[in-house]
């Protein structure tokens, strides 16, 4: 199969970028998108040209590194999949495909398709943890958790921090990412002690990093490769409101995982 690619090339954050057209031929329909990019880079290297810079690591849909906008869609046209899980059979033979980096102010382009997503790390560092006493490993059955609550926590914890929600959002909001990281801890008993402080600190960091506000477009949910729902944003907003109103600590401890 043959494809024409319009790829964003940018030498560094200090220089302007542009789209460059390339052609690839002899690509199997069962080739992944990243493997196709590897083949293109091999041909560029053979011609003495600079390969296209892009992020990748596990190539199993786990790490979230393979962040690309493909034909205007975060991670491409496949639903519930990362770029590395996208296969060329999703495109017609002879199709022209546009490939560009995440487009969001907090994600500056470093080179070609590589962006700096450390803003997400800083949000996580500001409160995405729990403080517990060190000691022997506790009995896993010592804290009974309702199956429904455990399922919700696991759904939120599925977030891989790829940033697709930010790239897809017209406002460049990181609400879904932040909500998932807040919720998967706030739903569990171990996360209750810092539940409201966590929401306040992580939301404050998110805003300071320059991410936009949520306007309920729902694009984040549609683009998320782990299909995390926007109901977690509502939960985060409730916790943040309680934290902002200065809920007394005694009451916070009694709220449980509501």
C-alpha positions in Angstrom: 0.0 0.0 0.0 1.1 3.6 -0.8 0.5 6.6 1.4 1.3 10.3 1.1 2.2 11.9 4.5 2.1 15.6 5.4 4.4 15.6 8.5 5.1 18.6 10.7 8.8 19.3 10.8 10.3 21.7 13.3 14.0 21.7 14.3 13.5 23.2 17.8 11.1 25.3 19.9 12.9 28.4 18.8 12.2 28.1 15.1 9.1 28.0 13.0 7.8 24.7 11.7 6.2 23.6 8.5 4.5 20.6 6.8 6.7 18.5 4.6 5.3 15.9 2.2 6.6 12.4 2.0 5.6 9.2 0.2 5.8 5.7 1.5 5.2 2.6 -0.5 5.1 -1.2 0.1 3.4 -0.8 3.5 1.4 -3.8 4.6 -2.2 -3.2 5.9 -1.1 -5.0 9.1 1.7 -2.6 9.8 1.2 -0.3 12.8 1.4 3.5 12.3 4.6 3.7 14.3 6.2 0.9 12.2 5.2 2.9 9.1 6.9 5.9 10.6 10.0 3.7 11.3 10.0 2.7 7.6 9.8 6.3 6.5 12.7 7.2 8.8 14.8 4.4 7.4 14.3 5.7 3.9 15.1 9.3 5.1 18.3 8.1 6.7 19.3 6.2 3.5 19.0 9.5 1.6 21.0 11.4 4.2 18.1 13.3 5.6 17.2 13.9 9.2 14.7 11.3 10.5 11.4 12.5 11.9 11.5 12.8 15.7 8.6 11.3 17.6 8.1 9.7 21.0 7.5 6.0 21.6 8.4 3.4 24.2 6.3 0.3 25.0 4.3 0.2 21.8 1.6 -1.7 23.7 -0.8 1.1 24.6 0.6 1.4 28.1 3.1 4.2 28.3 1.2 6.9 26.4 4.3 8.3 24.8 3.2 7.9 21.2 1.4 11.2 21.0 0.4 12.3 17.5 -2.4 14.2 15.9 -3.4 12.2 12.8 -5.8 13.8 10.4 -6.8 16.1 13.2 -7.6 13.4 15.7 -5.6 12.6 18.8 -4.0 9.2 18.3 -5.8 8.8 15.0 -9.2 7.4 13.9 -9.2 4.3 16.0 -11.4 4.4 19.1 -10.0 3.4 22.5 -6.5 3.1 21.1 -3.1 4.8 21.2 -1.1 5.7 18.1 1.0 2.5 18.5 -2.2 0.5 18.4 -3.4 2.1 15.1 -2.9 0.0 12.0 -2.6 1.1 8.4 -5.7 -0.9 7.4 -7.6 2.1 8.9 -6.5 4.1 5.9 -7.4 3.6 2.2 -4.6 2.8 -0.2 -3.3 6.1 -1.6 -4.6 8.2 1.2 -3.0 11.4 2.2 -2.4 11.5 6.0 -1.6 14.6 8.0 0.6 14.0 11.1 1.4 16.8 13.6 2.2 17.2 17.3 -0.2 17.9 20.2 -1.4 21.4 19.8 -1.8 23.1 23.3 0.0 26.0 24.9 1.3 24.0 27.9 2.8 21.4 25.4 5.5 23.3 23.6 7.0 21.6 20.6 10.5 20.4 21.2 11.2 18.9 17.8 9.0 17.7 14.9 6.3 15.6 16.6 7.8 15.7 20.1 6.2 18.0 22.7 7.1 18.8 26.3 4.4 17.2 28.5 6.1 17.8 31.8 3.2 20.1 32.9 1.2 16.9 33.5 4.0 15.6 35.7 3.9 18.8 37.8 0.1 18.4 38.3 0.7 14.8 39.5 3.5 15.8 41.8 1.4 18.5 43.5 -1.0 15.9 45.0 -1.2 12.6 43.2 -0.1 10.5 46.1 -1.2 9.3 49.5 0.7 9.7 52.8 0.7 6.5 54.9 2.7 5.1 57.8 5.5 2.8 56.8 5.5 -0.7 58.2 4.4 -4.2 57.5 2.3 -4.8 54.4 -1.4 -4.6 55.5 -3.9 -7.4 55.1 -5.6 -6.8 51.7 -8.9 -7.5 53.3 -8.4 -5.2 56.2 -10.3 -2.4 54.4 -13.4 -3.7 52.7 -14.2 -1.8 49.5 -17.5 -2.0 47.6 -17.0 -3.7 44.2 -18.6 -0.7 42.4 -16.2 1.7 44.1 -13.2 -0.5 43.3 -14.3 -0.6 39.6 -14.6 3.2 39.5 -11.2 3.6 41.0 -9.7 1.2 38.5 -11.4 3.0 35.6 -9.8 6.3 36.7 -6.4 4.7 37.3 -6.4 3.5 33.7 -5.2 7.0 32.7 -1.8 6.8 31.0 -1.1 10.5 31.0 -0.7 10.7 27.2 -2.3 14.2 26.9 -4.8 13.2 24.2 -7.6 14.9 26.3 -5.7 18.2 26.2 -4.9 18.0 22.5 -8.5 17.1 21.6 -10.1 19.8 23.8 -10.8 23.1 21.9 -9.8 24.9 25.1 -6.7 22.8 25.8 -8.1 21.7 29.2 -6.4 19.1 31.3 -9.6 18.4 33.3 -10.0 14.8 32.4 -6.4 13.9 33.2 -6.5 15.8 36.5 -9.9 14.4 37.5 -8.7 10.8 36.8 -5.6 11.2 39.0 -7.6 12.8 41.8 -10.5 10.3 41.6 -8.6 7.1 41.6 -7.1 8.0 45.0 -10.1 9.9 46.4 -12.4 6.9 45.8 -10.3 4.6 48.0 -10.2 4.6 51.8 -6.4 5.1 51.8 -6.8 8.4 49.9 -9.4 10.0 52.2 -7.0 11.8 54.6 -5.8 14.1 51.8 -8.8 13.9 49.5 -9.8 17.6 49.5 -6.3 19.0 49.9 -5.3 16.8 46.9 -8.2 18.3 44.8 -7.3 21.9 45.8 -3.6 21.5 45.1 -3.8 19.6 41.8 -6.5 21.9 40.4 -4.4 25.0 41.4 -1.3 23.5 39.7 -3.4 22.7 36.6 -4.5 26.3 36.3 -1.1 27.7 36.9 0.3 25.6 34.1 -1.9 27.5 31.6 -4.4 24.8 30.7 -7.8 26.0 29.6 -11.2 25.6 31.3 -13.7 22.8 30.7 -16.7 23.7 28.5 -18.3 20.3 28.4 -17.4 19.7 24.8 -16.8 16.0 25.5 -13.9 15.8 23.1 -11.6 14.6 25.9 -13.7 11.6 26.6 -13.9 10.7 22.9 -10.2 11.0 22.3 -9.1 9.2 25.5 -7.4 5.9 24.5 -8.6 4.3 27.8 -12.1 5.7 27.3 -12.2 7.4 30.7 -15.5 9.1 31.2 -16.2 12.8 32.0 -18.2 11.9 35.1 -14.8 12.0 36.9 -14.6 15.7 36.1 -17.9 16.2 38.0 -16.5 14.4 41.0 -13.3 16.5 40.9 -15.4 19.7 40.8 -17.4 18.6 43.8 -14.2 17.8 45.8 -12.6 21.1 44.8 -15.7 23.0 45.8 -15.7 21.4 49.2 -12.0 22.1 49.6 -12.5 25.8 48.5 -15.3 26.3 51.1 -13.0 25.3 53.8 -14.6 22.1 55.0 -13.5 21.3 58.6 -11.0 18.4 58.8 -13.3 16.6 61.2 -16.1 16.5 58.6 -13.7 15.6 55.8 -12.7 12.4 57.7 -16.4 11.4 58.1 -17.3 12.0 54.4 -15.6 8.7 53.4 -15.5 8.0 49.7 -18.8 9.7 48.8 
